[in-house]
Amino acid sequence: MKRNYSCRILILALVYCGFTSCSVRKNTAEKKNAITYKLVLEDNFDGNAYNTKLWSAYPSEKAKSPWNRFVVDDKTLTEVKDGNLFVRARWNIEEERPETGAIQTRDKFSFKYGKIEVRAKFNKAGQGGWPAIWLMPQNPIYPEWPKGGEIDIMERLNNDNFVNQVIHQSDSDFKPISTGKTPLISPTGYNTYSVIKLPNRIEFYVNNVLVMTHEPKGDFAKNWPFETDYYIILNHACADKGKAGVKFWPGFVTSTDGFPYEMAVDYVKIWKAVH
């Protein structure tokens, strides 16, 4: 999620030339191993507000990263009702820019090894929209991005009928890596997005289908940053019309007729890996 546009060009080129440590697979069940999982967190977003003992609003700021440039701490952008968290991006007509919602578990909840599953759907989407479900290190092994490592469970661009599951770290030359798109989804219906995080192994799933496995191989083994606790971010980023002078992965907004954009999150569940 935390990226710039020029970096994406390099990323995709590396991926499709096969210069990554990620392997793409399609299985109908999780890879079997001798690990038992214990449920340690289940948030079904009951009530009329998100649990502030677990989540906090991402601070409003005009940040340098495209994803959080337009974040606003406003409960209407992260509303809880009818058993869902609605994460939105709206258009500010007066200032001609978006305002986007984001919450995180930083300093409140993180996990090192286990499984995270999030069930979500996209009620409204459009050009420039960029909702995401992702993980960042609570205590990074290496400073700065992308050396510290990032795990993107789900990123959707615009009206795509697939999502992106992405890894960021550095190789021996401190170049970032990533991966490509997943199998097709039903965007307006619920889908489950999952990651199993184990020692020296990260597995990505969509609707219980194994999409990708990432391991410390080759040039990426030396700077492997993932053996630490990670916290959760749920957000709905959005581009502007180009006024900010920043390039956005999904491209610029071309029409504001479809706003607000909205991702509905049904639940977040975390299982801890135990032996």
NUMIMI-979981 format. One record per residue (C-alpha): residue in three letters; z, x, y. Coordinates in steps of 0.05 Angstrom, whole numbers, plus 5000, padded with zeros to 4 digits. Layout:
PT resn   zz   xx   yy
PT  ALA    Z    X    Y
...
# end
This chain:
PT resn   zz   xx   yy
PT  MET 5000 5000 5000
PT  LYS 5017 5056 5048
PT  ARG 4949 5086 5060
PT  ASN 4893 5098 5108
PT  TYR 4820 5079 5101
PT  SER 4790 5148 5094
PT  CYS 4839 5164 5039
PT  ARG 4814 5103 5000
PT  ILE 4743 5131 4998
PT  LEU 4767 5195 4966
PT  ILE 4813 5156 4920
PT  LEU 4759 5111 4891
PT  ALA 4711 5169 4882
PT  LEU 4763 5207 4842
PT  VAL 4778 5146 4800
PT  TYR 4708 5129 4779
PT  CYS 4690 5201 4765
PT  GLY 4748 5202 4716
PT  PHE 4789 5252 4755
PT  THR 4857 5218 4746
PT  SER 4913 5216 4695
PT  CYS 4906 5140 4689
PT  SER 4876 5108 4628
PT  VAL 4850 5037 4630
PT  ARG 4862 4993 4569
PT  LYS 4859 4919 4552
PT  ASN 4911 4896 4502
PT  THR 4942 4827 4493
PT  ALA 5012 4853 4484
PT  GLU 5056 4907 4513
PT  LYS 5054 4974 4478
PT  LYS 5109 4974 4425
PT  ASN 5163 5025 4431
PT  ALA 5234 5034 4408
PT  ILE 5264 5010 4474
PT  THR 5307 4948 4485
PT  TYR 5306 4913 4552
PT  LYS 5365 4877 4584
PT  LEU 5355 4827 4641
PT  VAL 5392 4853 4702
PT  LEU 5360 4813 4758
PT  GLU 5328 4744 4763
PT  ASP 5311 4713 4830
PT  ASN 5279 4644 4825
PT  PHE 5282 4633 4900
PT  ASP 5325 4571 4896
PT  GLY 5355 4541 4958
PT  ASN 5327 4546 5029
PT  ALA 5331 4621 5044
PT  TYR 5323 4686 5007
PT  ASN 5387 4720 4981
PT  THR 5409 4770 5035
PT  LYS 5453 4806 4984
PT  LEU 5390 4826 4949
PT  TRP 5335 4824 5002
PT  SER 5330 4844 5075
PT  ALA 5274 4833 5125
PT  TYR 5229 4892 5137
PT  PRO 5242 4912 5209
PT  SER 5192 4890 5263
PT  GLU 5154 4950 5286
PT  LYS 5087 4975 5309
PT  ALA 5083 5027 5254
PT  LYS 5030 5078 5241
PT  SER 5013 5050 5172
PT  PRO 4963 4993 5170
PT  TRP 5005 4950 5122
PT  ASN 5066 4946 5167
PT  ARG 5034 4950 5235
PT  PHE 5042 4876 5249
PT  VAL 5107 4860 5210
PT  VAL 5152 4810 5246
PT  ASP 5223 4794 5224
PT  ASP 5215 4719 5225
PT  LYS 5241 4672 5171
PT  THR 5180 4627 5177
PT  LEU 5139 4685 5151
PT  THR 5185 4693 5090
PT  GLU 5206 4621 5077
PT  VAL 5241 4597 5015
PT  LYS 5230 4525 4993
PT  ASP 5212 4486 4930
PT  GLY 5232 4544 4886
PT  ASN 5184 4593 4917
PT  LEU 5184 4649 4968
PT  PHE 5126 4638 5016
PT  VAL 5103 4704 5046
PT  ARG 5054 4692 5103
PT  ALA 5008 4723 5154
PT  ARG 4994 4682 5216
PT  TRP 4951 4693 5277
PT  ASN 4980 4703 5346
PT  ILE 4928 4672 5391
PT  GLU 4957 4698 5456
PT  GLU 4960 4771 5434
PT  GLU 4898 4767 5389
PT  ARG 4932 4799 5329
PT  PRO 4966 4778 5264
PT  GLU 5040 4772 5251
PT  THR 5061 4787 5179
PT  GLY 5121 4776 5135
PT  ALA 5156 4827 5091
PT  ILE 5222 4833 5053
PT  GLN 5251 4890 5012
PT  THR 5310 4909 4968
PT  ARG 5318 4978 4998
PT  ASP 5391 5001 4997
PT  LYS 5410 4936 4960
PT  PHE 5376 4940 4892
PT  SER 5334 4992 4856
PT  PHE 5320 5012 4785
PT  LYS 5297 5075 4749
PT  TYR 5272 5053 4681
PT  GLY 5255 4984 4658
PT  LYS 5207 4926 4669
PT  ILE 5192 4886 4731
PT  GLU 5154 4821 4728
PT  VAL 5133 4778 4787
PT  ARG 5099 4710 4782
PT  ALA 5058 4692 4843
PT  LYS 4997 4655 4869
PT  PHE 4955 4654 4932
PT  ASN 4955 4587 4968
PT  LYS 4912 4609 5027
PT  ALA 4871 4671 5035
PT  GLY 4816 4699 5078
PT  GLN 4780 4759 5107
PT  GLY 4830 4813 5128
PT  GLY 4887 4787 5084
PT  TRP 4925 4837 5042
PT  PRO 4986 4810 5003
PT  ALA 5023 4859 4958
PT  ILE 5080 4868 4909
PT  TRP 5101 4940 4903
PT  LEU 5154 4994 4892
PT  MET 5177 5053 4934
PT  PRO 5228 5108 4918
PT  GLN 5299 5095 4941
PT  ASN 5314 5169 4937
PT  PRO 5247 5207 4936
PT  ILE 5243 5270 4895
PT  TYR 5190 5297 4944
PT  PRO 5189 5281 5018
PT  GLU 5133 5244 5054
PT  TRP 5077 5200 5028
PT  PRO 5041 5205 4980
PT  LYS 5082 5262 4950
PT  GLY 5143 5217 4942
PT  GLY 5105 5168 4897
PT  GLU 5086 5095 4904
PT  ILE 5076 5041 4851
PT  ASP 5034 4981 4871
PT  ILE 5044 4925 4822
PT  MET 4994 4880 4857
PT  GLU 4949 4883 4918
PT  ARG 4897 4830 4934
PT  LEU 4843 4837 4986
PT  ASN 4813 4778 5022
PT  ASN 4788 4725 4973
PT  ASP 4778 4771 4912
PT  ASN 4786 4740 4843
PT  PHE 4818 4804 4818
PT  VAL 4876 4846 4844
PT  ASN 4888 4921 4849
PT  GLN 4943 4959 4812
PT  VAL 4952 5026 4844
PT  ILE 4990 5092 4836
PT  HIS 5000 5142 4892
PT  GLN 5024 5213 4882
PT  SER 4997 5282 4896
PT  ASP 4960 5331 4851
PT  SER 4970 5406 4855
PT  ASP 4930 5407 4919
PT  PHE 4970 5348 4948
PT  LYS 4911 5300 4943
PT  PRO 4931 5227 4931
PT  ILE 4907 5188 4870
PT  SER 4898 5115 4855
PT  THR 4861 5068 4809
PT  GLY 4816 5008 4812
PT  LYS 4814 4933 4800
PT  THR 4844 4891 4745
PT  PRO 4813 4837 4700
PT  LEU 4797 4770 4734
PT  ILE 4853 4723 4754
PT  SER 4858 4651 4776
PT  PRO 4877 4663 4849
PT  THR 4904 4594 4865
PT  GLY 4943 4589 4800
PT  TYR 5004 4630 4781
PT  ASN 4994 4698 4750
PT  THR 5045 4748 4726
PT  TYR 5042 4820 4750
PT  SER 5085 4871 4713
PT  VAL 5103 4944 4709
PT  ILE 5141 4980 4655
PT  LYS 5171 5044 4682
PT  LEU 5195 5094 4630
PT  PRO 5207 5169 4629
PT  ASN 5140 5202 4641
PT  ARG 5102 5137 4632
PT  ILE 5084 5077 4676
PT  GLU 5048 5017 4647
PT  PHE 5013 4962 4687
PT  TYR 5002 4890 4663
PT  VAL 4969 4827 4688
PT  ASN 4986 4764 4650
PT  ASN 5014 4807 4593
PT  VAL 4949 4846 4586
PT  LEU 4958 4921 4591
PT  VAL 4912 4945 4646
PT  MET 4931 5018 4658
PT  THR 4978 5073 4635
PT  HIS 4997 5131 4681
PT  GLU 5028 5194 4653
PT  PRO 5041 5265 4680
PT  LYS 4979 5300 4656
PT  GLY 4936 5356 4683
PT  ASP 4942 5371 4757
PT  PHE 4987 5311 4767
PT  ALA 5043 5335 4722
PT  LYS 5067 5389 4769
PT  ASN 5085 5342 4826
PT  TRP 5107 5281 4784
PT  PRO 5153 5242 4831
PT  PHE 5171 5180 4790
PT  GLU 5236 5198 4754
PT  THR 5279 5165 4807
PT  ASP 5302 5095 4829
PT  TYR 5251 5049 4861
PT  TYR 5262 4988 4906
PT  ILE 5217 4927 4914
PT  ILE 5174 4904 4972
PT  LEU 5141 4835 4978
PT  ASN 5094 4829 5038
PT  HIS 5031 4797 5065
PT  ALA 4995 4849 5107
PT  CYS 4935 4831 5148
PT  ALA 4883 4866 5190
PT  ASP 4867 4849 5262
PT  LYS 4797 4842 5293
PT  GLY 4793 4917 5308
PT  LYS 4831 4916 5374
PT  ALA 4885 4964 5348
PT  GLY 4834 5017 5331
PT  VAL 4860 5021 5260
PT  LYS 4818 5015 5197
PT  PHE 4845 4968 5144
PT  TRP 4830 4969 5070
PT  PRO 4809 4894 5068
PT  GLY 4766 4901 5130
PT  PHE 4776 4865 5197
PT  VAL 4790 4791 5208
PT  THR 4725 4756 5226
PT  SER 4752 4685 5235
PT  THR 4821 4657 5248
PT  ASP 4805 4587 5222
PT  GLY 4839 4598 5155
PT  PHE 4907 4622 5180
PT  PRO 4963 4624 5161
PT  TYR 4949 4662 5097
PT  GLU 5002 4651 5043
PT  MET 5027 4682 4978
PT  ALA 5077 4640 4938
PT  VAL 5125 4680 4895
PT  ASP 5156 4639 4839
PT  TYR 5204 4692 4812
PT  VAL 5222 4765 4808
PT  LYS 5254 4790 4743
PT  ILE 5279 4860 4725
PT  TRP 5298 4884 4656
PT  LYS 5334 4950 4649
PT  ALA 5310 4997 4593
PT  VAL 5367 5010 4544
PT  HIS 5366 5049 4479
# end
